[in-house]
């Protein structure tokens, strides 16, 4: 029974990793990466490594996708935003 669960978890990990690589949109990649972290945590739980599973759950499925989403949000700024980047140097509002 345990071997079957490990095989299913490995197939889920392989599918999620493939989906993460094939996605082109960074937001969707972050969401798929979060799912990949969850499946890896599940696999580590089945392999009786609960400490590694908890670390993977925290970092792989929460922190890393959140950092990616925040970075994408920061990079995708709208033109004419209020950050002052469009104004010439030396000119104040």
C-alpha positions as CSV (number, residue, x, y, z in Angstrom):
1,X,0.0,0.0,0.0
2,X,2.8,2.4,0.9
3,X,4.6,1.7,-2.4
4,X,1.4,2.6,-4.4
5,X,1.1,5.9,-2.5
6,X,4.7,6.7,-3.3
7,X,4.3,5.9,-7.0
8,X,1.2,8.1,-7.1
9,X,3.0,11.0,-5.3
10,X,5.9,10.6,-7.7
11,X,3.6,10.8,-10.7
12,X,2.0,13.9,-9.2
13,X,5.4,15.5,-8.7
14,X,6.4,14.7,-12.3
15,X,3.2,16.1,-13.7
16,X,3.4,19.3,-11.6
17,X,7.0,19.9,-12.5
18,X,6.3,19.4,-16.2
19,X,3.3,21.8,-15.9
20,X,5.6,24.4,-14.2
21,X,8.1,24.2,-17.0
22,X,5.6,24.4,-19.8
23,X,3.7,27.4,-18.5
24,X,4.8,30.7,-19.9
25,X,2.9,33.1,-17.7
26,X,4.8,33.8,-14.5
27,X,1.7,34.1,-12.3
28,X,0.5,30.6,-13.5
29,X,4.0,29.3,-13.0
30,X,3.9,30.5,-9.4
31,X,0.6,28.8,-8.8
32,X,1.8,25.5,-10.3
33,X,5.0,25.8,-8.3
34,X,2.9,26.1,-5.2
35,X,1.1,22.9,-6.2
36,X,4.5,21.3,-6.9
37,X,5.6,22.2,-3.3
38,X,2.5,20.6,-1.9
39,X,3.0,17.4,-3.8
40,X,6.6,17.2,-2.8
41,X,5.6,17.7,0.8
42,X,3.1,14.9,0.4
43,X,5.9,12.7,-1.1
44,X,8.2,13.5,1.8
45,X,5.5,12.6,4.2
46,X,5.0,9.2,2.5
47,X,8.8,8.7,2.7
48,X,8.6,9.2,6.5
49,X,10.5,12.5,6.5
50,X,8.1,14.9,8.3
51,X,10.7,17.5,9.1
52,X,11.6,17.8,5.4
53,X,7.9,17.8,4.5
54,X,7.2,20.7,6.8
55,X,10.1,22.7,5.5
56,X,9.0,22.0,1.9
57,X,5.4,23.0,2.8
58,X,6.6,26.3,4.2
59,X,9.2,27.3,1.7
60,X,8.2,25.4,-1.5
61,X,4.5,26.0,-1.4
62,X,4.2,29.3,0.4
63,X,7.3,31.6,0.5
64,X,8.8,31.0,-2.9
65,X,5.6,31.4,-5.0
66,X,4.8,34.5,-2.9
67,X,8.2,36.0,-3.6
68,X,7.7,35.3,-7.3
69,X,4.2,36.9,-7.3
70,X,5.5,40.0,-5.5
71,X,8.4,40.3,-8.0
72,X,6.1,40.0,-11.0
73,X,3.9,42.6,-9.5
74,X,6.8,44.9,-8.9
75,X,8.1,44.4,-12.5
76,X,4.8,44.9,-14.2
77,X,4.2,48.5,-13.3
78,X,1.7,50.6,-15.3
79,X,3.0,53.5,-17.4
80,X,2.6,56.8,-15.6
81,X,2.7,55.4,-12.1
82,X,3.5,57.7,-9.2
83,X,7.0,56.4,-8.6
84,X,8.6,59.4,-10.4
85,X,10.6,57.3,-12.9
86,X,9.0,59.1,-15.9
87,X,10.0,62.6,-14.8
88,X,13.3,64.2,-15.9
89,X,16.1,64.4,-13.3
90,X,16.2,67.6,-11.3
91,X,12.6,68.4,-11.7
92,X,10.3,68.2,-8.7
93,X,6.6,68.1,-8.5
